[in-house]
Structures are given as structure tokens and as C-alpha cells.
Amino acid sequence: MPDQTTPTTRIFKTGATRIVEDESLRGLSIEEVRGILKRTYPEIAHATVRETTQADGTVQIDFLPQPGKKG
């Protein structure tokens, strides 16, 4: 069981890129983080979100890009 005094670390992942939560992202909802990150990673604007908890208590949030329409 994680220590309640230590906040759980979140890792945001898009493709091969991992963004470890820092003070600027702490306390923000996933949608708020998406709003910040989509400036740099536009593919997450419409991505599906999958949240998993690792054995060490770290929460990983995957932004899974959706295929776009061509033409």
C-alpha cells in the first residue's frame, strides 16, 4: 500500500515518449494534462486514454492515437 503522505507518481506516455509528472502537472486532471501536452504532441488531442497502475504504485496514462481519415 502506498504511503499516503507521498503523492503517487504518474507517467504520461504517447508512442515511445514518456513524460514523468513534475510539479507543473501535479494535481491536474488527465484532461488538463492533455490540454497542455497536445501543444507539443498534437496526436493526443483525440487519443484514447488508458490508465494502468504498476506494481510499484506508479500510475501510467497512455495516450493511444486514433487513426485519422485520409483524403
C-alpha positions in Angstrom: 0.0 0.0 0.0 1.5 3.4 -1.0 2.4 5.9 1.7 -0.5 8.4 1.9 2.0 11.3 2.6 3.8 10.7 -0.7 1.8 11.5 -3.8 1.5 8.8 -6.5 3.8 9.4 -9.4 2.1 9.5 -12.8 3.8 8.8 -16.1 2.2 10.0 -19.3 3.1 8.1 -22.4 2.5 8.8 -26.1 4.2 6.5 -28.6 7.8 6.0 -27.3 7.7 9.2 -25.3 7.4 9.1 -21.6 6.6 12.3 -19.6 7.1 11.9 -15.8 4.8 14.1 -13.8 6.5 17.1 -12.2 5.2 20.0 -10.1 3.7 21.7 -13.2 1.5 18.7 -13.8 0.8 17.5 -10.2 -2.8 17.9 -9.2 -4.1 18.4 -12.8 -6.8 16.1 -14.3 -5.9 13.9 -17.2 -7.9 16.2 -19.5 -6.0 19.3 -18.2 -2.7 17.5 -18.8 -3.9 16.5 -22.3 -4.6 20.2 -23.0 -1.0 21.1 -22.0 0.7 18.2 -23.8 -1.2 18.5 -27.1 0.7 21.7 -27.9 3.8 19.6 -28.2 2.2 16.2 -29.1 -0.8 17.1 -31.3 -1.6 13.4 -31.8 -3.0 13.2 -28.2 -5.8 15.7 -28.9 -8.2 12.9 -30.0 -6.3 9.9 -28.4 -7.9 7.3 -26.3 -6.7 7.3 -22.7 -5.7 4.1 -20.9 -4.8 4.2 -17.2 -2.9 1.4 -15.5 -1.3 1.1 -12.1 2.1 -0.5 -11.9 3.2 -2.9 -9.2 5.2 -0.1 -7.5 2.1 2.1 -7.3 3.1 4.3 -10.3 0.2 5.2 -12.5 0.8 5.1 -16.2 -1.5 7.0 -18.5 -1.2 6.0 -22.2 -2.5 8.3 -24.9 -3.3 5.9 -27.7 -3.6 7.8 -31.0 -6.7 7.1 -33.1 -6.3 6.6 -36.9 -7.3 9.6 -38.9 -9.2 9.9 -42.1 -7.2 10.3 -45.3 -8.2 12.3 -48.3 
